[in-house]
């Protein structure tokens, strides 16, 4: 499971409270690894119990004060171990592709409209990624950590480019099919 490693990564980038972490997660890591706020909070508890992170001491004890977390050496070592470990590529499992396959035997009614909806969503995501690239990765930003983060963003841009091109082709194919009964 990669959620604990996503959290360790985010906390190594910047020690955070659970709330700050979930907000950062929604704006960055969440683009390619999603998790609910409850999952993140639950995982923080597990990581702390395993000795991978700790709660930072509060400046002043106060009831209901938010806890901030930082990664301990054992957490950094676990993240390094996981990063270096070989993993098999993931098989593509997309319900839309399965629905297209099913349409070959049951008909295409309603599917073209959903393909257009998917195309619009992927176009919006592509635009958002391109805006992030323009804003956060100017040509002179060349530190190793920036280059790796930009590489992850480029993967998102390339995937969204693929989906927009493929969905456009799929819709062109649909135009050539007979109307469903």
Secondary structure per residue as TSV (DSSP state, phi and psi in degrees):
chain	resnum	aa	ss	phi	psi
A	1	X	-	360.0	136.9
A	2	X	-	-99.5	-10.8
A	3	X	H	-57.0	-46.1
A	4	X	H	-60.6	-33.6
A	5	X	H	-73.8	-33.5
A	6	X	H	-64.4	-40.4
A	7	X	H	-68.2	-43.7
A	8	X	H	-58.7	-42.7
A	9	X	H	-59.2	-49.7
A	10	X	H	-62.4	-40.1
A	11	X	H	-71.6	-31.2
A	12	X	H	-69.9	-33.1
A	13	X	H	-66.8	-37.0
A	14	X	S	-165.7	116.1
A	15	X	-	-54.0	138.5
A	16	X	E	-148.7	162.1
A	17	X	E	-80.5	169.4
A	18	X	H	-59.4	-42.7
A	19	X	H	-64.9	-46.2
A	20	X	H	-61.0	-39.9
A	21	X	H	-63.3	-45.3
A	22	X	H	-64.6	-36.5
A	23	X	H	-66.8	-43.8
A	24	X	H	-64.8	-38.1
A	25	X	H	-60.9	-43.9
A	26	X	H	-62.2	-28.1
A	27	X	H	-98.9	-8.7
A	28	X	T	-140.2	-79.3
A	29	X	G	-59.2	-31.8
A	30	X	G	-61.3	-17.9
A	31	X	G	-65.6	-30.2
A	32	X	T	-125.4	-4.3
A	33	X	S	-146.7	101.6
A	34	X	-	-89.6	150.4
A	35	X	-	-157.9	146.3
A	36	X	-	-78.0	163.1
A	37	X	H	-60.2	-39.2
A	38	X	H	-63.3	-40.5
A	39	X	H	-63.0	-40.8
A	40	X	H	-64.9	-47.4
A	41	X	H	-62.5	-41.8
A	42	X	H	-62.2	-41.8
A	43	X	H	-69.1	-34.2
A	44	X	H	-58.5	-43.4
A	45	X	H	-61.7	-42.5
A	46	X	H	-66.0	-43.3
A	47	X	H	-63.4	-37.2
A	48	X	H	-68.5	-43.0
A	49	X	H	-62.6	-32.7
A	50	X	T	-81.2	-5.9
A	51	X	T	82.0	18.7
A	52	X	S	-89.5	-26.5
A	53	X	E	-136.4	166.9
A	54	X	E	-141.4	156.8
A	55	X	E	-78.6	130.5
A	56	X	-	-70.9	142.0
A	57	X	-	-62.5	139.0
A	58	X	-	-77.8	145.3
A	59	X	S	-61.7	-42.0
A	60	X	S	-137.8	127.0
A	61	X	-	-62.9	131.3
A	62	X	-	-148.6	142.6
A	63	X	T	-69.5	134.1
A	64	X	T	77.4	7.8
A	65	X	-	-71.3	141.7
A	66	X	-	-71.3	142.2
A	67	X	-	-89.4	139.8
A	68	X	E	-109.5	146.8
A	69	X	E	-121.0	150.0
A	70	X	E	-135.7	157.8
A	71	X	E	-84.7	135.0
A	72	X	-	-90.4	165.6
A	73	X	H	-53.0	-37.3
A	74	X	H	-64.3	-35.1
A	75	X	H	-69.5	-40.6
A	76	X	H	-63.4	-42.1
A	77	X	H	-64.0	-41.2
A	78	X	H	-63.1	-42.4
A	79	X	H	-65.2	-40.6
A	80	X	H	-64.5	-40.7
A	81	X	H	-62.3	-46.7
A	82	X	H	-65.1	-40.7
A	83	X	H	-62.5	-38.8
A	84	X	H	-81.2	-16.7
A	85	X	S	-72.3	143.2
A	86	X	-	-72.7	143.0
A	87	X	-	-136.0	149.7
A	88	X	-	-78.9	146.9
A	89	X	-	-62.3	148.5
A	90	X	-	-78.7	140.3
A	91	X	-	-76.4	138.7
A	92	X	-	-70.6	120.7
A	93	X	-	-127.7	95.3
A	94	X	-	-123.6	121.5
A	95	X	H	-57.3	-31.4
A	96	X	H	-61.6	-41.7
A	97	X	H	-65.8	-39.7
A	98	X	H	-65.1	-39.6
A	99	X	H	-62.8	-37.9
A	100	X	H	-64.6	-41.7
A	101	X	H	-62.1	-42.7
A	102	X	H	-65.7	-34.9
A	103	X	H	-61.0	-26.4
A	104	X	H	-63.6	-23.9
A	105	X	H	-110.9	-20.4
A	106	X	H	-117.0	-5.6
A	107	X	-	104.6	163.5
A	108	X	-	-103.7	8.8
A	109	X	T	-50.9	126.7
A	110	X	T	81.9	-11.6
A	111	X	H	-76.0	-35.9
A	112	X	H	-60.2	-41.4
A	113	X	H	-62.3	-39.2
A	114	X	H	-71.2	-34.3
A	115	X	H	-61.8	-41.8
A	116	X	H	-63.6	-39.6
A	117	X	H	-63.4	-45.5
A	118	X	H	-60.4	-42.3
A	119	X	H	-59.5	-45.1
A	120	X	H	-63.2	-42.5
A	121	X	H	-62.6	-42.8
A	122	X	H	-68.6	-35.5
A	123	X	H	-63.1	-43.1
A	124	X	H	-62.6	-43.1
A	125	X	H	-65.4	-40.1
A	126	X	H	-61.1	-44.7
A	127	X	H	-60.6	-42.8
A	128	X	H	-62.5	-45.2
A	129	X	H	-62.0	-40.6
A	130	X	H	-66.2	-36.3
A	131	X	H	-65.7	-41.3
A	132	X	H	-62.5	-42.9
A	133	X	H	-60.8	-46.3
A	134	X	H	-60.9	-42.8
A	135	X	H	-73.6	-45.0
A	136	X	H	-101.1	-11.4
A	137	X	-	-132.7	65.9
A	138	X	-	-66.2	159.5
A	139	X	T	-55.1	-29.7
A	140	X	T	-83.4	-2.1
A	141	X	-	-87.5	95.7
A	142	X	-	-127.4	15.3
A	143	X	-	-65.1	149.0
A	144	X	H	-53.0	-43.2
A	145	X	H	-66.3	-34.0
A	146	X	H	-68.2	-39.6
A	147	X	H	-63.5	-39.7
A	148	X	H	-69.1	-41.8
A	149	X	H	-63.6	-38.9
A	150	X	H	-65.8	-36.0
A	151	X	H	-60.8	-40.9
A	152	X	H	-64.3	-44.2
A	153	X	H	-63.1	-40.5
A	154	X	H	-60.7	-36.3
A	155	X	H	-60.6	-43.3
A	156	X	H	-62.8	-42.8
A	157	X	H	-62.2	-45.4
A	158	X	H	-64.6	-40.4
A	159	X	H	-64.6	-44.4
A	160	X	H	-66.6	-35.3
A	161	X	H	-63.3	-43.7
A	162	X	H	-57.9	-51.3
A	163	X	H	-62.9	-41.0
A	164	X	H	-65.4	-40.6
A	165	X	H	-66.7	-46.5
A	166	X	H	-64.8	-43.6
A	167	X	H	-64.8	-36.4
A	168	X	H	-62.3	-42.7
A	169	X	H	-64.3	-42.3
A	170	X	H	-61.1	-42.8
A	171	X	H	-66.3	-35.3
A	172	X	H	-63.5	-39.8
A	173	X	H	-62.6	-42.2
A	174	X	H	-61.1	-35.6
A	175	X	H	-61.1	-28.0
A	176	X	T	-90.2	-2.1
A	177	X	S	-88.1	152.0
A	178	X	-	-65.4	150.5
A	179	X	-	-62.6	138.2
A	180	X	-	-67.7	149.5
A	181	X	-	-72.1	360.0
